[in-house]
Amino acid sequence: MPAYGFFVEFEAQVGKEDEVAKFLIDAKTLVDAEPGTLAWFAFRTGPTSFRIFDAFETEDDREAHLQGKVRDAIVARASELFSVPPTISPVDVLAAKLPH
């Protein structure tokens, strides 16, 4: 069971909502190359609000993801896409249901 995760909050700049959605869809390719990322979800919660939740079995896997290519891409495009810097919150997963 994954014990570690991140909850990431994004607010798109007005007029950049479609670009943020595409950015998150494209980020999945980077995540697919990370063997330590057990689950990864990117979703929209409002017109300009987007979120990511991801889960990891170990703290080392979580740290590797935090220092990985997705974060590099977020940092590289943050001022272009987001109205405020993304909020990255580490979380402890208490319970999960994942496919086997």
C-alpha positions in Angstrom: 0.0 0.0 0.0 1.3 3.5 -0.8 2.1 5.3 2.4 3.3 8.6 1.1 1.9 11.2 -1.3 1.7 14.7 -2.5 -1.4 17.0 -3.0 -0.5 19.8 -5.4 -2.7 22.8 -6.0 -2.6 25.0 -9.1 -4.4 28.2 -10.0 -4.3 29.0 -13.7 -3.8 32.5 -14.9 -7.0 33.8 -16.5 -6.9 32.8 -20.2 -4.4 30.0 -19.5 -6.8 27.4 -18.3 -6.7 25.2 -21.5 -2.9 25.4 -21.5 -2.7 24.3 -17.9 -5.0 21.3 -18.7 -2.8 20.3 -21.6 0.3 20.8 -19.5 -1.1 18.3 -16.9 -2.2 15.8 -19.5 1.2 15.9 -21.1 2.9 15.6 -17.7 1.6 12.0 -17.5 4.2 10.9 -20.0 6.9 12.1 -17.5 5.2 10.3 -14.6 4.9 7.1 -16.6 8.7 6.9 -16.6 8.9 7.0 -12.8 8.7 3.4 -11.4 8.3 4.7 -7.9 5.1 6.6 -8.6 2.3 4.1 -7.9 -0.7 6.4 -8.6 -0.9 9.8 -10.2 -4.1 11.8 -10.8 -4.4 15.3 -12.4 -7.8 16.9 -12.2 -9.7 20.1 -12.4 -11.8 21.4 -9.4 -13.0 24.7 -10.9 -12.7 27.0 -13.9 -9.1 28.0 -13.0 -8.3 25.4 -10.3 -6.3 22.2 -10.9 -4.9 19.6 -8.6 -2.5 16.6 -8.6 -2.6 13.7 -6.2 0.2 11.1 -6.4 1.2 8.2 -4.2 4.4 6.4 -3.4 5.4 3.3 -1.4 8.6 4.9 0.1 9.8 8.3 1.2 12.7 7.8 -1.2 10.2 7.4 -4.1 8.4 10.5 -3.0 11.6 12.5 -2.9 12.7 11.2 -6.3 9.4 12.4 -7.7 9.8 15.8 -6.0 13.2 16.2 -7.6 12.1 14.8 -11.0 11.1 16.0 -14.4 7.5 16.9 -13.6 8.7 19.4 -11.0 11.3 20.8 -13.4 8.5 21.3 -15.9 6.3 23.0 -13.3 9.1 25.4 -12.3 10.0 26.2 -15.9 6.4 27.2 -16.8 5.1 28.5 -13.4 5.2 32.2 -14.2 3.7 31.7 -17.6 0.8 29.4 -16.5 -0.1 30.0 -12.9 -1.4 33.0 -11.1 0.3 32.0 -7.8 3.1 29.5 -7.2 1.7 25.9 -6.9 1.3 24.6 -3.4 3.0 21.2 -2.9 1.8 19.5 0.3 3.3 16.1 1.3 0.7 13.8 2.7 0.6 10.5 4.6 -1.7 8.0 3.0 -3.9 6.4 5.6 -5.9 4.0 3.4 -6.0 3.2 -0.3 -7.6 1.0 -2.9 -5.6 0.4 -6.0 -5.8 -2.3 -8.7 -3.5 -5.3 -8.2 
